[in-house]
Amino acid sequence: MGDADKKYDEYPLGGMITEKGSARRYKTGDWRSRKPEVDKEKCIDCLFCWVFCPDNSVIVENEKMKGFRYSHCKGCGICATECPKKAITLKEEGA
């Protein structure tokens, strides 16, 4: 039987988080294929990237965008999409 013929309950269970607060231990950035990079010359520190990031991966210090917490960044690109100055670009991981 091929994968297309399987029912949902025939697939093995994926990662499960069974206790609150335990997600901090999982390095979800490990499955990223692209990573965001910021051009600080274009960045106006509006922090839209921080507001919209679903993984709390944008590092902010003294109301300024300082970079990314790559250990949890999944490379979704929401930060780049929401940046009004297009200061964030996605690069292929390892490039």
PyMOL Python script that loads the backbone (N, CA, C, O; Angstrom):
from pymol import cmd

cmd.read_pdbstr("""\
ATOM      1  N   MET A   1       0.854  -1.174   0.000  1.00  0.00           N
ATOM      2  CA  MET A   1       0.000   0.000   0.000  1.00  0.00           C
ATOM      3  C   MET A   1       0.901   1.239   0.000  1.00  0.00           C
ATOM      4  O   MET A   1       1.786   1.363   0.846  1.00  0.00           O
ATOM      5  N   GLY A   2       0.677   2.151  -0.944  1.00  0.00           N
ATOM      6  CA  GLY A   2       1.450   3.387  -1.007  1.00  0.00           C
ATOM      7  C   GLY A   2       0.930   4.420  -0.019  1.00  0.00           C
ATOM      8  O   GLY A   2      -0.146   4.255   0.556  1.00  0.00           O
ATOM      9  N   ASP A   3       1.702   5.488   0.174  1.00  0.00           N
ATOM     10  CA  ASP A   3       1.299   6.541   1.119  1.00  0.00           C
ATOM     11  C   ASP A   3      -0.039   7.171   0.747  1.00  0.00           C
ATOM     12  O   ASP A   3      -0.799   7.576   1.627  1.00  0.00           O
ATOM     13  N   ALA A   4      -0.329   7.256  -0.530  1.00  0.00           N
ATOM     14  CA  ALA A   4      -1.584   7.871  -0.959  1.00  0.00           C
ATOM     15  C   ALA A   4      -2.793   7.050  -0.520  1.00  0.00           C
ATOM     16  O   ALA A   4      -3.900   7.580  -0.417  1.00  0.00           O
ATOM     17  N   ASP A   5      -2.587   5.756  -0.261  1.00  0.00           N
ATOM     18  CA  ASP A   5      -3.677   4.872   0.126  1.00  0.00           C
ATOM     19  C   ASP A   5      -3.880   4.791   1.636  1.00  0.00           C
ATOM     20  O   ASP A   5      -4.868   4.226   2.105  1.00  0.00           O
ATOM     21  N   LYS A   6      -2.941   5.359   2.397  1.00  0.00           N
ATOM     22  CA  LYS A   6      -3.037   5.280   3.856  1.00  0.00           C
ATOM     23  C   LYS A   6      -4.088   6.232   4.397  1.00  0.00           C
ATOM     24  O   LYS A   6      -4.348   7.292   3.827  1.00  0.00           O
ATOM     25  N   LYS A   7      -4.676   5.835   5.492  1.00  0.00           N
ATOM     26  CA  LYS A   7      -5.588   6.709   6.214  1.00  0.00           C
ATOM     27  C   LYS A   7      -4.794   7.451   7.272  1.00  0.00           C
ATOM     28  O   LYS A   7      -3.688   7.039   7.622  1.00  0.00           O
ATOM     29  N   TYR A   8      -5.336   8.521   7.775  1.00  0.00           N
ATOM     30  CA  TYR A   8      -4.604   9.356   8.732  1.00  0.00           C
ATOM     31  C   TYR A   8      -4.084   8.575   9.933  1.00  0.00           C
ATOM     32  O   TYR A   8      -2.993   8.864  10.424  1.00  0.00           O
ATOM     33  N   ASP A   9      -4.831   7.605  10.411  1.00  0.00           N
ATOM     34  CA  ASP A   9      -4.416   6.890  11.617  1.00  0.00           C
ATOM     35  C   ASP A   9      -3.412   5.758  11.341  1.00  0.00           C
ATOM     36  O   ASP A   9      -3.005   5.056  12.266  1.00  0.00           O
ATOM     37  N   GLU A  10      -3.018   5.582  10.089  1.00  0.00           N
ATOM     38  CA  GLU A  10      -2.021   4.580   9.736  1.00  0.00           C
ATOM     39  C   GLU A  10      -0.608   5.165   9.658  1.00  0.00           C
ATOM     40  O   GLU A  10       0.362   4.422   9.506  1.00  0.00           O
ATOM     41  N   TYR A  11      -0.492   6.476   9.759  1.00  0.00           N
ATOM     42  CA  TYR A  11       0.823   7.120   9.765  1.00  0.00           C
ATOM     43  C   TYR A  11       1.384   7.101  11.178  1.00  0.00           C
ATOM     44  O   TYR A  11       0.624   7.166  12.144  1.00  0.00           O
ATOM     45  N   PRO A  12       2.710   7.012  11.314  1.00  0.00           N
ATOM     46  CA  PRO A  12       3.284   7.060  12.666  1.00  0.00           C
ATOM     47  C   PRO A  12       3.081   8.442  13.276  1.00  0.00           C
ATOM     48  O   PRO A  12       3.033   9.450  12.571  1.00  0.00           O
ATOM     49  N   LEU A  13       2.965   8.465  14.594  1.00  0.00           N
ATOM     50  CA  LEU A  13       2.793   9.740  15.276  1.00  0.00           C
ATOM     51  C   LEU A  13       4.037  10.597  15.100  1.00  0.00           C
ATOM     52  O   LEU A  13       5.158  10.091  15.122  1.00  0.00           O
ATOM     53  N   GLY A  14       3.830  11.896  14.925  1.00  0.00           N
ATOM     54  CA  GLY A  14       4.945  12.832  14.836  1.00  0.00           C
ATOM     55  C   GLY A  14       5.328  13.294  16.227  1.00  0.00           C
ATOM     56  O   GLY A  14       4.952  12.690  17.231  1.00  0.00           O
ATOM     57  N   GLY A  15       6.084  14.377  16.264  1.00  0.00           N
ATOM     58  CA  GLY A  15       6.502  14.916  17.555  1.00  0.00           C
ATOM     59  C   GLY A  15       5.299  15.343  18.380  1.00  0.00           C
ATOM     60  O   GLY A  15       4.378  15.979  17.869  1.00  0.00           O
ATOM     61  N   MET A  16       5.314  14.996  19.635  1.00  0.00           N
ATOM     62  CA  MET A  16       4.213  15.361  20.520  1.00  0.00           C
ATOM     63  C   MET A  16       4.786  16.113  21.713  1.00  0.00           C
ATOM     64  O   MET A  16       5.786  15.706  22.306  1.00  0.00           O
ATOM     65  N   ILE A  17       4.146  17.193  22.043  1.00  0.00           N
ATOM     66  CA  ILE A  17       4.511  17.952  23.237  1.00  0.00           C
ATOM     67  C   ILE A  17       3.434  17.664  24.260  1.00  0.00           C
ATOM     68  O   ILE A  17       2.280  18.059  24.090  1.00  0.00           O
ATOM     69  N   THR A  18       3.811  16.981  25.317  1.00  0.00           N
ATOM     70  CA  THR A  18       2.821  16.482  26.261  1.00  0.00           C
ATOM     71  C   THR A  18       2.774  17.264  27.565  1.00  0.00           C
ATOM     72  O   THR A  18       1.901  17.017  28.397  1.00  0.00           O
ATOM     73  N   GLU A  19       3.694  18.201  27.760  1.00  0.00           N
ATOM     74  CA  GLU A  19       3.663  18.982  28.986  1.00  0.00           C
ATOM     75  C   GLU A  19       3.872  20.462  28.651  1.00  0.00           C
ATOM     76  O   GLU A  19       4.663  20.795  27.768  1.00  0.00           O
ATOM     77  N   LYS A  20       3.181  21.322  29.339  1.00  0.00           N
ATOM     78  CA  LYS A  20       3.293  22.749  29.046  1.00  0.00           C
ATOM     79  C   LYS A  20       4.703  23.244  29.358  1.00  0.00           C
ATOM     80  O   LYS A  20       5.352  22.793  30.302  1.00  0.00           O
ATOM     81  N   GLY A  21       5.151  24.183  28.533  1.00  0.00           N
ATOM     82  CA  GLY A  21       6.472  24.760  28.729  1.00  0.00           C
ATOM     83  C   GLY A  21       7.612  23.926  28.179  1.00  0.00           C
ATOM     84  O   GLY A  21       8.765  24.356  28.227  1.00  0.00           O
ATOM     85  N   SER A  22       7.318  22.743  27.658  1.00  0.00           N
ATOM     86  CA  SER A  22       8.393  21.861  27.197  1.00  0.00           C
ATOM     87  C   SER A  22       8.876  22.213  25.793  1.00  0.00           C
ATOM     88  O   SER A  22       9.944  21.751  25.391  1.00  0.00           O
ATOM     89  N   ALA A  23       8.138  23.004  25.041  1.00  0.00           N
ATOM     90  CA  ALA A  23       8.528  23.343  23.676  1.00  0.00           C
ATOM     91  C   ALA A  23       9.866  24.065  23.631  1.00  0.00           C
ATOM     92  O   ALA A  23      10.564  24.010  22.619  1.00  0.00           O
ATOM     93  N   ARG A  24      10.227  24.729  24.696  1.00  0.00           N
ATOM     94  CA  ARG A  24      11.495  25.451  24.767  1.00  0.00           C
ATOM     95  C   ARG A  24      12.683  24.505  24.565  1.00  0.00           C
ATOM     96  O   ARG A  24      13.739  24.932  24.098  1.00  0.00           O
ATOM     97  N   ARG A  25      12.520  23.237  24.911  1.00  0.00           N
ATOM     98  CA  ARG A  25      13.612  22.264  24.784  1.00  0.00           C
ATOM     99  C   ARG A  25      13.825  21.794  23.350  1.00  0.00           C
ATOM    100  O   ARG A  25      14.892  21.269  23.032  1.00  0.00           O
ATOM    101  N   TYR A  26      12.836  21.970  22.480  1.00  0.00           N
ATOM    102  CA  TYR A  26      12.929  21.487  21.104  1.00  0.00           C
ATOM    103  C   TYR A  26      13.529  22.562  20.209  1.00  0.00           C
ATOM    104  O   TYR A  26      13.036  23.689  20.174  1.00  0.00           O
ATOM    105  N   LYS A  27      14.582  22.220  19.491  1.00  0.00           N
ATOM    106  CA  LYS A  27      15.238  23.152  18.577  1.00  0.00           C
ATOM    107  C   LYS A  27      14.569  23.039  17.207  1.00  0.00           C
ATOM    108  O   LYS A  27      15.061  22.352  16.312  1.00  0.00           O
ATOM    109  N   THR A  28      13.450  23.723  17.068  1.00  0.00           N
ATOM    110  CA  THR A  28      12.652  23.608  15.856  1.00  0.00           C
ATOM    111  C   THR A  28      13.337  24.210  14.637  1.00  0.00           C
ATOM    112  O   THR A  28      12.923  23.955  13.506  1.00  0.00           O
ATOM    113  N   GLY A  29      14.373  24.999  14.853  1.00  0.00           N
ATOM    114  CA  GLY A  29      15.121  25.548  13.729  1.00  0.00           C
ATOM    115  C   GLY A  29      15.915  24.500  12.971  1.00  0.00           C
ATOM    116  O   GLY A  29      16.410  24.772  11.877  1.00  0.00           O
ATOM    117  N   ASP A  30      16.044  23.308  13.533  1.00  0.00           N
ATOM    118  CA  ASP A  30      16.805  22.255  12.875  1.00  0.00           C
ATOM    119  C   ASP A  30      16.207  21.816  11.547  1.00  0.00           C
ATOM    120  O   ASP A  30      16.924  21.263  10.713  1.00  0.00           O
ATOM    121  N   TRP A  31      14.927  22.042  11.325  1.00  0.00           N
ATOM    122  CA  TRP A  31      14.327  21.590  10.064  1.00  0.00           C
ATOM    123  C   TRP A  31      14.220  22.714   9.033  1.00  0.00           C
ATOM    124  O   TRP A  31      13.608  22.537   7.979  1.00  0.00           O
ATOM    125  N   ARG A  32      14.809  23.856   9.335  1.00  0.00           N
ATOM    126  CA  ARG A  32      14.747  25.018   8.443  1.00  0.00           C
ATOM    127  C   ARG A  32      15.589  24.777   7.186  1.00  0.00           C
ATOM    128  O   ARG A  32      16.675  24.203   7.273  1.00  0.00           O
ATOM    129  N   SER A  33      15.098  25.210   6.019  1.00  0.00           N
ATOM    130  CA  SER A  33      15.879  25.148   4.783  1.00  0.00           C
ATOM    131  C   SER A  33      16.306  26.548   4.331  1.00  0.00           C
ATOM    132  O   SER A  33      17.231  26.692   3.532  1.00  0.00           O
ATOM    133  N   ARG A  34      15.628  27.575   4.848  1.00  0.00           N
ATOM    134  CA  ARG A  34      16.003  28.965   4.543  1.00  0.00           C
ATOM    135  C   ARG A  34      16.106  29.721   5.855  1.00  0.00           C
ATOM    136  O   ARG A  34      15.408  29.401   6.817  1.00  0.00           O
ATOM    137  N   LYS A  35      16.975  30.725   5.897  1.00  0.00           N
ATOM    138  CA  LYS A  35      17.075  31.510   7.124  1.00  0.00           C
ATOM    139  C   LYS A  35      17.018  32.993   6.795  1.00  0.00           C
ATOM    140  O   LYS A  35      17.530  33.420   5.760  1.00  0.00           O
ATOM    141  N   PRO A  36      16.396  33.786   7.671  1.00  0.00           N
ATOM    142  CA  PRO A  36      16.305  35.219   7.426  1.00  0.00           C
ATOM    143  C   PRO A  36      17.611  35.920   7.785  1.00  0.00           C
ATOM    144  O   PRO A  36      18.306  35.538   8.726  1.00  0.00           O
ATOM    145  N   GLU A  37      17.921  36.946   7.015  1.00  0.00           N
ATOM    146  CA  GLU A  37      19.055  37.817   7.318  1.00  0.00           C
ATOM    147  C   GLU A  37      18.567  39.243   7.192  1.00  0.00           C
ATOM    148  O   GLU A  37      17.769  39.565   6.312  1.00  0.00           O
ATOM    149  N   VAL A  38      19.056  40.103   8.086  1.00  0.00           N
ATOM    150  CA  VAL A  38      18.610  41.494   8.097  1.00  0.00           C
ATOM    151  C   VAL A  38      19.725  42.407   7.606  1.00  0.00           C
ATOM    152  O   VAL A  38      20.889  42.236   7.969  1.00  0.00           O
ATOM    153  N   ASP A  39      19.358  43.369   6.784  1.00  0.00           N
ATOM    154  CA  ASP A  39      20.267  44.430   6.342  1.00  0.00           C
ATOM    155  C   ASP A  39      20.007  45.609   7.271  1.00  0.00           C
ATOM    156  O   ASP A  39      19.025  46.333   7.103  1.00  0.00           O
ATOM    157  N   LYS A  40      20.887  45.802   8.248  1.00  0.00           N
ATOM    158  CA  LYS A  40      20.667  46.836   9.267  1.00  0.00           C
ATOM    159  C   LYS A  40      20.688  48.248   8.679  1.00  0.00           C
ATOM    160  O   LYS A  40      20.203  49.178   9.323  1.00  0.00           O
ATOM    161  N   GLU A  41      21.234  48.435   7.482  1.00  0.00           N
ATOM    162  CA  GLU A  41      21.206  49.762   6.857  1.00  0.00           C
ATOM    163  C   GLU A  41      19.806  50.108   6.366  1.00  0.00           C
ATOM    164  O   GLU A  41      19.446  51.283   6.299  1.00  0.00           O
ATOM    165  N   LYS A  42      19.019  49.101   6.023  1.00  0.00           N
ATOM    166  CA  LYS A  42      17.639  49.317   5.586  1.00  0.00           C
ATOM    167  C   LYS A  42      16.655  49.292   6.753  1.00  0.00           C
ATOM    168  O   LYS A  42      15.595  49.915   6.688  1.00  0.00           O
ATOM    169  N   CYS A  43      17.001  48.576   7.815  1.00  0.00           N
ATOM    170  CA  CYS A  43      16.098  48.349   8.948  1.00  0.00           C
ATOM    171  C   CYS A  43      15.807  49.659   9.690  1.00  0.00           C
ATOM    172  O   CYS A  43      16.718  50.422  10.011  1.00  0.00           O
ATOM    173  N   ILE A  44      14.525  49.898   9.954  1.00  0.00           N
ATOM    174  CA  ILE A  44      14.118  51.103  10.703  1.00  0.00           C
ATOM    175  C   ILE A  44      13.658  50.753  12.117  1.00  0.00           C
ATOM    176  O   ILE A  44      13.100  51.605  12.808  1.00  0.00           O
ATOM    177  N   ASP A  45      13.879  49.533  12.550  1.00  0.00           N
ATOM    178  CA  ASP A  45      13.513  49.057  13.886  1.00  0.00           C
ATOM    179  C   ASP A  45      12.033  49.282  14.208  1.00  0.00           C
ATOM    180  O   ASP A  45      11.675  49.680  15.316  1.00  0.00           O
ATOM    181  N   CYS A  46      11.190  49.017  13.216  1.00  0.00           N
ATOM    182  CA  CYS A  46       9.743  49.128  13.428  1.00  0.00           C
ATOM    183  C   CYS A  46       9.225  47.957  14.264  1.00  0.00           C
ATOM    184  O   CYS A  46       8.170  48.045  14.891  1.00  0.00           O
ATOM    185  N   LEU A  47       9.980  46.870  14.261  1.00  0.00           N
ATOM    186  CA  LEU A  47       9.689  45.639  15.008  1.00  0.00           C
ATOM    187  C   LEU A  47       8.468  44.878  14.501  1.00  0.00           C
ATOM    188  O   LEU A  47       7.904  44.058  15.226  1.00  0.00           O
ATOM    189  N   PHE A  48       8.057  45.145  13.265  1.00  0.00           N
ATOM    190  CA  PHE A  48       6.982  44.341  12.682  1.00  0.00           C
ATOM    191  C   PHE A  48       7.411  42.875  12.639  1.00  0.00           C
ATOM    192  O   PHE A  48       6.592  41.981  12.850  1.00  0.00           O
ATOM    193  N   CYS A  49       8.691  42.628  12.367  1.00  0.00           N
ATOM    194  CA  CYS A  49       9.196  41.249  12.323  1.00  0.00           C
ATOM    195  C   CYS A  49       8.971  40.563  13.664  1.00  0.00           C
ATOM    196  O   CYS A  49       8.574  39.398  13.708  1.00  0.00           O
ATOM    197  N   TRP A  50       9.217  41.263  14.730  1.00  0.00           N
ATOM    198  CA  TRP A  50       9.043  40.721  16.085  1.00  0.00           C
ATOM    199  C   TRP A  50       7.572  40.446  16.372  1.00  0.00           C
ATOM    200  O   TRP A  50       7.223  39.412  16.942  1.00  0.00           O
ATOM    201  N   VAL A  51       6.717  41.377  15.973  1.00  0.00           N
ATOM    202  CA  VAL A  51       5.274  41.246  16.224  1.00  0.00           C
ATOM    203  C   VAL A  51       4.705  40.028  15.494  1.00  0.00           C
ATOM    204  O   VAL A  51       3.911  39.277  16.060  1.00  0.00           O
ATOM    205  N   PHE A  52       5.105  39.839  14.260  1.00  0.00           N
ATOM    206  CA  PHE A  52       4.500  38.798  13.434  1.00  0.00           C
ATOM    207  C   PHE A  52       5.187  37.438  13.520  1.00  0.00           C
ATOM    208  O   PHE A  52       4.611  36.444  13.077  1.00  0.00           O
ATOM    209  N   CYS A  53       6.382  37.359  14.068  1.00  0.00           N
ATOM    210  CA  CYS A  53       7.095  36.083  14.126  1.00  0.00           C
ATOM    211  C   CYS A  53       6.323  35.084  14.991  1.00  0.00           C
ATOM    212  O   CYS A  53       6.079  35.352  16.168  1.00  0.00           O
ATOM    213  N   PRO A  54       5.935  33.932  14.422  1.00  0.00           N
ATOM    214  CA  PRO A  54       5.171  32.956  15.199  1.00  0.00           C
ATOM    215  C   PRO A  54       6.021  32.146  16.177  1.00  0.00           C
ATOM    216  O   PRO A  54       5.484  31.391  16.987  1.00  0.00           O
ATOM    217  N   ASP A  55       7.345  32.300  16.105  1.00  0.00           N
ATOM    218  CA  ASP A  55       8.231  31.466  16.917  1.00  0.00           C
ATOM    219  C   ASP A  55       9.064  32.242  17.924  1.00  0.00           C
ATOM    220  O   ASP A  55       9.953  31.672  18.555  1.00  0.00           O
ATOM    221  N   ASN A  56       8.794  33.526  18.087  1.00  0.00           N
ATOM    222  CA  ASN A  56       9.562  34.360  19.022  1.00  0.00           C
ATOM    223  C   ASN A  56      11.055  34.275  18.714  1.00  0.00           C
ATOM    224  O   ASN A  56      11.877  34.154  19.623  1.00  0.00           O
ATOM    225  N   SER A  57      11.402  34.340  17.420  1.00  0.00           N
ATOM    226  CA  SER A  57      12.784  34.174  16.989  1.00  0.00           C
ATOM    227  C   SER A  57      13.513  35.482  16.735  1.00  0.00           C
ATOM    228  O   SER A  57      14.718  35.474  16.480  1.00  0.00           O
ATOM    229  N   VAL A  58      12.817  36.593  16.798  1.00  0.00           N
ATOM    230  CA  VAL A  58      13.459  37.887  16.563  1.00  0.00           C
ATOM    231  C   VAL A  58      14.001  38.407  17.890  1.00  0.00           C
ATOM    232  O   VAL A  58      13.274  38.492  18.880  1.00  0.00           O
ATOM    233  N   ILE A  59      15.269  38.750  17.899  1.00  0.00           N
ATOM    234  CA  ILE A  59      15.914  39.254  19.113  1.00  0.00           C
ATOM    235  C   ILE A  59      15.800  40.778  19.121  1.00  0.00           C
ATOM    236  O   ILE A  59      16.210  41.455  18.177  1.00  0.00           O
ATOM    237  N   VAL A  60      15.235  41.297  20.204  1.00  0.00           N
ATOM    238  CA  VAL A  60      15.070  42.745  20.371  1.00  0.00           C
ATOM    239  C   VAL A  60      15.760  43.157  21.661  1.00  0.00           C
ATOM    240  O   VAL A  60      15.563  42.546  22.712  1.00  0.00           O
ATOM    241  N   GLU A  61      16.575  44.204  21.564  1.00  0.00           N
ATOM    242  CA  GLU A  61      17.228  44.780  22.739  1.00  0.00           C
ATOM    243  C   GLU A  61      17.108  46.293  22.650  1.00  0.00           C
ATOM    244  O   GLU A  61      17.406  46.885  21.614  1.00  0.00           O
ATOM    245  N   ASN A  62      16.673  46.911  23.730  1.00  0.00           N
ATOM    246  CA  ASN A  62      16.522  48.376  23.772  1.00  0.00           C
ATOM    247  C   ASN A  62      15.703  48.901  22.598  1.00  0.00           C
ATOM    248  O   ASN A  62      16.058  49.903  21.976  1.00  0.00           O
ATOM    249  N   GLU A  63      14.602  48.209  22.303  1.00  0.00           N
ATOM    250  CA  GLU A  63      13.659  48.580  21.248  1.00  0.00           C
ATOM    251  C   GLU A  63      14.288  48.590  19.858  1.00  0.00           C
ATOM    252  O   GLU A  63      13.848  49.333  18.980  1.00  0.00           O
ATOM    253  N   LYS A  64      15.317  47.767  19.657  1.00  0.00           N
ATOM    254  CA  LYS A  64      15.979  47.649  18.360  1.00  0.00           C
ATOM    255  C   LYS A  64      16.084  46.171  17.982  1.00  0.00           C
ATOM    256  O   LYS A  64      16.328  45.309  18.826  1.00  0.00           O
ATOM    257  N   MET A  65      15.894  45.911  16.709  1.00  0.00           N
ATOM    258  CA  MET A  65      16.015  44.559  16.179  1.00  0.00           C
ATOM    259  C   MET A  65      17.500  44.221  16.118  1.00  0.00           C
ATOM    260  O   MET A  65      18.271  44.915  15.454  1.00  0.00           O
ATOM    261  N   LYS A  66      17.906  43.147  16.815  1.00  0.00           N
ATOM    262  CA  LYS A  66      19.319  42.781  16.897  1.00  0.00           C
ATOM    263  C   LYS A  66      19.681  41.553  16.071  1.00  0.00           C
ATOM    264  O   LYS A  66      20.860  41.314  15.810  1.00  0.00           O
ATOM    265  N   GLY A  67      18.699  40.782  15.661  1.00  0.00           N
ATOM    266  CA  GLY A  67      18.984  39.577  14.892  1.00  0.00           C
ATOM    267  C   GLY A  67      17.937  38.520  15.135  1.00  0.00           C
ATOM    268  O   GLY A  67      16.807  38.815  15.524  1.00  0.00           O
ATOM    269  N   PHE A  68      18.329  37.280  14.900  1.00  0.00           N
ATOM    270  CA  PHE A  68      17.388  36.164  14.992  1.00  0.00           C
ATOM    271  C   PHE A  68      17.902  35.078  15.919  1.00  0.00           C
ATOM    272  O   PHE A  68      19.107  34.847  16.019  1.00  0.00           O
ATOM    273  N   ARG A  69      16.987  34.425  16.585  1.00  0.00           N
ATOM    274  CA  ARG A  69      17.271  33.249  17.405  1.00  0.00           C
ATOM    275  C   ARG A  69      17.044  32.049  16.485  1.00  0.00           C
ATOM    276  O   ARG A  69      15.937  31.516  16.399  1.00  0.00           O
ATOM    277  N   TYR A  70      18.102  31.641  15.807  1.00  0.00           N
ATOM    278  CA  TYR A  70      17.979  30.609  14.780  1.00  0.00           C
ATOM    279  C   TYR A  70      17.619  29.239  15.328  1.00  0.00           C
ATOM    280  O   TYR A  70      17.141  28.386  14.580  1.00  0.00           O
ATOM    281  N   SER A  71      17.834  29.012  16.600  1.00  0.00           N
ATOM    282  CA  SER A  71      17.509  27.692  17.160  1.00  0.00           C
ATOM    283  C   SER A  71      16.011  27.391  17.086  1.00  0.00           C
ATOM    284  O   SER A  71      15.616  26.225  17.101  1.00  0.00           O
ATOM    285  N   HIS A  72      15.182  28.422  17.007  1.00  0.00           N
ATOM    286  CA  HIS A  72      13.734  28.201  16.913  1.00  0.00           C
ATOM    287  C   HIS A  72      13.124  28.723  15.612  1.00  0.00           C
ATOM    288  O   HIS A  72      11.964  28.432  15.319  1.00  0.00           O
ATOM    289  N   CYS A  73      13.878  29.482  14.835  1.00  0.00           N
ATOM    290  CA  CYS A  73      13.370  30.015  13.564  1.00  0.00           C
ATOM    291  C   CYS A  73      13.186  28.880  12.567  1.00  0.00           C
ATOM    292  O   CYS A  73      14.114  28.112  12.309  1.00  0.00           O
ATOM    293  N   LYS A  74      11.989  28.778  12.012  1.00  0.00           N
ATOM    294  CA  LYS A  74      11.693  27.724  11.044  1.00  0.00           C
ATOM    295  C   LYS A  74      11.884  28.186   9.607  1.00  0.00           C
ATOM    296  O   LYS A  74      11.733  27.390   8.679  1.00  0.00           O
ATOM    297  N   GLY A  75      12.215  29.464   9.407  1.00  0.00           N
ATOM    298  CA  GLY A  75      12.435  29.974   8.064  1.00  0.00           C
ATOM    299  C   GLY A  75      11.158  30.187   7.277  1.00  0.00           C
ATOM    300  O   GLY A  75      11.164  30.080   6.051  1.00  0.00           O
ATOM    301  N   CYS A  76      10.066  30.487   7.958  1.00  0.00           N
ATOM    302  CA  CYS A  76       8.770  30.637   7.295  1.00  0.00           C
ATOM    303  C   CYS A  76       8.702  31.878   6.405  1.00  0.00           C
ATOM    304  O   CYS A  76       7.947  31.904   5.433  1.00  0.00           O
ATOM    305  N   GLY A  77       9.490  32.912   6.736  1.00  0.00           N
ATOM    306  CA  GLY A  77       9.527  34.110   5.906  1.00  0.00           C
ATOM    307  C   GLY A  77       8.504  35.173   6.241  1.00  0.00           C
ATOM    308  O   GLY A  77       8.421  36.183   5.543  1.00  0.00           O
ATOM    309  N   ILE A  78       7.724  34.975   7.289  1.00  0.00           N
ATOM    310  CA  ILE A  78       6.735  35.984   7.667  1.00  0.00           C
ATOM    311  C   ILE A  78       7.423  37.308   7.987  1.00  0.00           C
ATOM    312  O   ILE A  78       6.913  38.372   7.635  1.00  0.00           O
ATOM    313  N   CYS A  79       8.570  37.251   8.649  1.00  0.00           N
ATOM    314  CA  CYS A  79       9.294  38.476   8.996  1.00  0.00           C
ATOM    315  C   CYS A  79       9.658  39.256   7.734  1.00  0.00           C
ATOM    316  O   CYS A  79       9.505  40.477   7.698  1.00  0.00           O
ATOM    317  N   ALA A  80      10.134  38.566   6.707  1.00  0.00           N
ATOM    318  CA  ALA A  80      10.512  39.226   5.452  1.00  0.00           C
ATOM    319  C   ALA A  80       9.292  39.788   4.734  1.00  0.00           C
ATOM    320  O   ALA A  80       9.356  40.867   4.145  1.00  0.00           O
ATOM    321  N   THR A  81       8.194  39.068   4.784  1.00  0.00           N
ATOM    322  CA  THR A  81       6.966  39.525   4.125  1.00  0.00           C
ATOM    323  C   THR A  81       6.416  40.783   4.791  1.00  0.00           C
ATOM    324  O   THR A  81       5.939  41.689   4.107  1.00  0.00           O
ATOM    325  N   GLU A  82       6.478  40.845   6.111  1.00  0.00           N
ATOM    326  CA  GLU A  82       5.898  41.967   6.848  1.00  0.00           C
ATOM    327  C   GLU A  82       6.824  43.185   6.949  1.00  0.00           C
ATOM    328  O   GLU A  82       6.370  44.266   7.325  1.00  0.00           O
ATOM    329  N   CYS A  83       8.089  43.033   6.625  1.00  0.00           N
ATOM    330  CA  CYS A  83       9.040  44.147   6.740  1.00  0.00           C
ATOM    331  C   CYS A  83       8.717  45.229   5.717  1.00  0.00           C
ATOM    332  O   CYS A  83       8.796  44.975   4.515  1.00  0.00           O
ATOM    333  N   PRO A  84       8.351  46.441   6.170  1.00  0.00           N
ATOM    334  CA  PRO A  84       7.961  47.495   5.228  1.00  0.00           C
ATOM    335  C   PRO A  84       9.126  48.033   4.398  1.00  0.00           C
ATOM    336  O   PRO A  84       8.902  48.629   3.344  1.00  0.00           O
ATOM    337  N   LYS A  85      10.348  47.836   4.847  1.00  0.00           N
ATOM    338  CA  LYS A  85      11.530  48.332   4.126  1.00  0.00           C
ATOM    339  C   LYS A  85      12.266  47.227   3.375  1.00  0.00           C
ATOM    340  O   LYS A  85      13.319  47.463   2.784  1.00  0.00           O
ATOM    341  N   LYS A  86      11.706  46.023   3.404  1.00  0.00           N
ATOM    342  CA  LYS A  86      12.327  44.853   2.744  1.00  0.00           C
ATOM    343  C   LYS A  86      13.784  44.684   3.184  1.00  0.00           C
ATOM    344  O   LYS A  86      14.665  44.374   2.382  1.00  0.00           O
ATOM    345  N   ALA A  87      14.005  44.898   4.486  1.00  0.00           N
ATOM    346  CA  ALA A  87      15.346  44.768   5.070  1.00  0.00           C
ATOM    347  C   ALA A  87      15.687  43.330   5.408  1.00  0.00           C
ATOM    348  O   ALA A  87      16.840  43.023   5.710  1.00  0.00           O
ATOM    349  N   ILE A  88      14.706  42.445   5.364  1.00  0.00           N
ATOM    350  CA  ILE A  88      14.933  41.034   5.692  1.00  0.00           C
ATOM    351  C   ILE A  88      14.773  40.200   4.423  1.00  0.00           C
ATOM    352  O   ILE A  88      13.770  40.302   3.717  1.00  0.00           O
ATOM    353  N   THR A  89      15.766  39.386   4.156  1.00  0.00           N
ATOM    354  CA  THR A  89      15.712  38.474   3.023  1.00  0.00           C
ATOM    355  C   THR A  89      15.945  37.061   3.529  1.00  0.00           C
ATOM    356  O   THR A  89      16.576  36.855   4.566  1.00  0.00           O
ATOM    357  N   LEU A  90      15.439  36.107   2.799  1.00  0.00           N
ATOM    358  CA  LEU A  90      15.648  34.691   3.133  1.00  0.00           C
ATOM    359  C   LEU A  90      16.753  34.136   2.271  1.00  0.00           C
ATOM    360  O   LEU A  90      16.754  34.309   1.052  1.00  0.00           O
ATOM    361  N   LYS A  91      17.686  33.474   2.903  1.00  0.00           N
ATOM    362  CA  LYS A  91      18.817  32.847   2.204  1.00  0.00           C
ATOM    363  C   LYS A  91      18.723  31.336   2.382  1.00  0.00           C
ATOM    364  O   LYS A  91      18.235  30.848   3.402  1.00  0.00           O
ATOM    365  N   GLU A  92      19.186  30.616   1.395  1.00  0.00           N
ATOM    366  CA  GLU A  92      19.221  29.162   1.518  1.00  0.00           C
ATOM    367  C   GLU A  92      20.138  28.797   2.688  1.00  0.00           C
ATOM    368  O   GLU A  92      21.222  29.363   2.829  1.00  0.00           O
ATOM    369  N   GLU A  93      19.712  27.872   3.507  1.00  0.00           N
ATOM    370  CA  GLU A  93      20.508  27.418   4.644  1.00  0.00           C
ATOM    371  C   GLU A  93      21.837  26.861   4.139  1.00  0.00           C
ATOM    372  O   GLU A  93      21.863  26.061   3.204  1.00  0.00           O
ATOM    373  N   GLY A  94      22.923  27.280   4.751  1.00  0.00           N
ATOM    374  CA  GLY A  94      24.249  26.808   4.372  1.00  0.00           C
ATOM    375  C   GLY A  94      24.880  27.584   3.232  1.00  0.00           C
ATOM    376  O   GLY A  94      26.029  27.328   2.871  1.00  0.00           O
ATOM    377  N   ALA A  95      24.151  28.525   2.663  1.00  0.00           N
ATOM    378  CA  ALA A  95      24.704  29.313   1.528  1.00  0.00           C
ATOM    379  C   ALA A  95      25.498  30.494   2.022  1.00  0.00           C
ATOM    380  O   ALA A  95      26.030  31.259   1.218  1.00  0.00           O
TER     381      ALA A  95
END
""", "prot")
cmd.dss("prot")
cmd.show_as("cartoon", "prot")
cmd.util.cbc("prot")
cmd.orient("prot")
